[in-house]
Amino acid sequence: MDLTYSPAAEEFRVDLRAWLAANIPARWAASGFWASLDEDEAFDLRRDWERRKALAGFAGIEWPVEYGGRGGSPAMAAIHDEELARARGPRSVNTLGLTFLAPTLMAVGTPEQKAEIIGPMLRNEVIWCQGFSEPGAGSDLAALRTHGERDGDAFIVNGQKVWTTSARRGDQIFTMVRTEPGSSRHRGLSLLLIDMHAPGVEVRPIRQMSGVSEFGEVFFTDVRVPASACVGGLGNGWATAMLLLSFERGASAIGQYTDYLRAFEEIVRVAKALGRDGDPVVRQELARRRVELECLRYHSLHVLTEVEQGRDLGFASSVTKLQWSQTYQGLFETFDELLGPDAALVRPTADVDLTALRRESFWTRSVTIWGGSSQVQRSIVAERVLGLPRGS
């Protein structure tokens, strides 16, 4: 495992850190700032800031220059995530497009799709959402029922998606549709790109326990979708979706480590404000979470070393997803235990505004589900990495 970065990567860190210092107002980094804003106001601020970051050359770090990226190394991408978290930069509003769709298009998209979609996505001119989950087809994606019937040079799409992140603000959606009549399970599926403003598309926000509406339901009623909006080949949707999802787990969790360390430090301050910092049980629990964070850090550096040396992570990427999600969720379980019954209340406690931390705590309940549940990840690691026999 290599714990150092190349001179070129460190030079990039210096440039990025300087840009972040000049472009993140101090009030943005204050605890609770983003939680204090109206959802739409926060979204617009983040969208414009990320656009400016892309124009300055600090987005798409590993992307080829021809697509508007920087053509950098995996180490530079890890430094980007680390410095962004350290500076408390705003969360991306276009994560689904940037993380999933863009690299998929680079790999299997048509020349027209690459030219028309990737650049505007990087500059946040077009916001993308993902339509995979359906009622009755969550973890079992192959059970989806949304279908598209061929009509000349288009598909007529009908169906429903649920738990669609950023559905209310999405301009486009990449979604799985059954395009072969009579097909079932993994056969006859296609990945289609659909305009969220097209006639027949309806979005209904889902209000979460935190009070925000990050998710939504999407209904398709006789939506006309050009056949050219198919990615990866007609009927080849399952393989395309697996390629797309392989980008989700990423090469390293350096950025997550930095972000979670910030949350840990805030939780320690809460313990002090509540007068619990002298409680030996609380201290032991906090120490355990700190150790888990350091384990995540060193695993992330190991993974980064592997990628930098050109090794394919393959199924071992499931270890990273499993580790960061469990570490993150565990950290906020400690936060909830610290507050006791008050953990479910979004209001100040002991003269400390915990709105942002409580919202984050609510959010962490989902991280061991999306992107492949922890149960699925453990099965992958057991069968594909450790070679254990499959249970009956």
Disulfide bonds with the S-S distance in Angstrom:
none
